[in-house]
Amino acid sequence: MSYVFVNDSSQTNVPLLQACIDGDFNYSKRLLESGFDPNIRDSRGRTGLHLAAARGNVDICQLLHKFGADLLATDYQGNTALHLCGHVDTIQFLVSNGLKIDICNHQGATPLVLAKRRGVNKDVIRLLESLEEQEVKGFNRGTHSKLETMQTAESERSVWLQITVEKLLTERTTCPHACNVLLDPCKESCNIVSIREKSAMESHSLLNPNLQQGEGVLSSFRTTWQEFVEDLGFWRVLLLIFVIALLSLGIAYYVSGVLPFVENQPELVH
């Protein structure tokens, strides 16, 4: 028993869709060869593949697929051609070409659910149930395999990381720069040790807020000074410091009244 539409013959004036409804293979082939779009739709969003699959015209389904029909096309309700199937050979064709048996429409219904609602024959129901069971088993098997692989990899990584950290801690007691000479795979272990040291420093800073504030001011000044030197240039900064020193000495001599390299300072001052 197929998915029977009410007054399908009067719902379309598209020749290709009408040929799919009528099951006219030769006419459908001539239309496709003349350039008709194999994915053209009717007023409900159904393609020729939907209409042919609903009537079990597997030959027309194969023909449409050969000319580029989209097997994943859905109508305005989210139904694929598989949702409208009611024949064993049509279902087998669509599934073998990539359509998922457990695909859902906009209402969340699978092809099996719609087939049971339409009351198709028991052979079709058994086929859909068997295909869904295989799909579930395959999914579970693949998921279980992936989980096992991930758990094994994570376990091996944890063991390797633990050994690397222990080795790193041992080497740090004899060589303070051991962390710098390790290869890239050991950087994560170095980061772990660095994080522990940083946490200890942060704890110390929390216990001494004044120290933390002083370090912040010093760090800000150091950064500002470095940017100033980089922008102006080292030799220009050095020349500027020298000029400022000379001006400071001149101002000091002027204020104190004491002139350098001059004898009888008291008389001059007087």
Residue pairs with C-beta under 8 A, 6 or more apart in sequence:
1 86
1 118
1 119
1 120
1 121
2 54
2 55
2 56
2 86
2 87
2 120
3 54
3 55
3 84
3 85
3 86
3 114
3 118
4 54
5 11
5 51
5 54
8 21
8 51
9 18
9 21
9 22
11 42
11 43
11 44
12 18
12 21
12 42
12 43
14 40
14 42
15 27
15 31
15 36
16 28
16 31
16 32
16 36
16 37
16 38
16 40
16 48
17 40
17 42
17 46
17 48
17 51
19 27
19 28
19 31
19 48
19 60
20 28
20 48
20 49
20 51
20 52
20 57
20 60
20 64
21 51
21 55
23 52
23 55
23 57
23 60
25 57
25 59
25 60
25 63
28 48
28 60
28 63
28 64
29 63
32 38
32 63
32 64
32 67
38 47
38 48
38 49
38 64
38 67
38 68
38 69
39 47
39 48
39 68
39 69
39 70
39 73
40 47
40 48
41 47
41 75
42 51
44 75
44 76
44 77
45 74
45 75
45 76
45 77
46 75
47 64
47 69
47 70
47 73
47 75
47 81
48 60
48 64
48 69
49 61
49 64
49 65
49 69
49 70
49 71
49 73
49 81
50 73
50 75
50 79
50 80
50 81
50 84
52 58
52 60
52 61
52 64
52 81
53 61
53 81
53 82
53 84
53 85
53 90
53 94
54 81
54 84
54 85
54 86
56 85
56 86
56 87
56 89
56 90
57 90
58 87
58 89
58 90
58 93
61 81
61 90
61 93
61 94
62 93
65 71
65 97
71 80
71 81
71 94
71 97
71 98
71 99
72 80
72 98
72 99
73 80
73 81
74 80
74 105
77 105
77 106
77 107
78 104
78 105
78 106
78 107
79 105
79 114
80 94
80 99
80 103
80 105
80 111
81 94
81 99
82 91
82 94
82 95
82 99
82 101
82 103
82 111
83 103
83 105
83 109
83 110
83 111
83 114
84 114
85 91
85 94
85 111
85 115
85 124
86 115
86 118
86 120
86 121
86 124
87 124
88 123
88 124
88 127
91 111
91 124
91 127
91 128
91 131
92 127
95 101
95 131
100 135
101 110
101 111
101 112
101 128
101 131
101 132
101 135
102 110
102 132
102 135
102 136
103 110
103 111
104 110
105 114
110 132
111 128
112 125
112 128
112 129
112 132
115 124
115 125
115 128
116 125
161 188
161 189
164 185
164 186
164 188
164 189
165 189
165 192
165 193
168 178
168 179
168 182
168 186
168 189
168 190
168 193
169 193
171 178
172 178
172 179
172 193
175 181
179 186
179 190
179 193
179 194
182 189
182 190
204 211
205 211
205 212
205 215
206 212
228 237
229 237
232 240
253 259
253 260
257 268
257 269
258 265
258 269
259 265
259 268
262 268
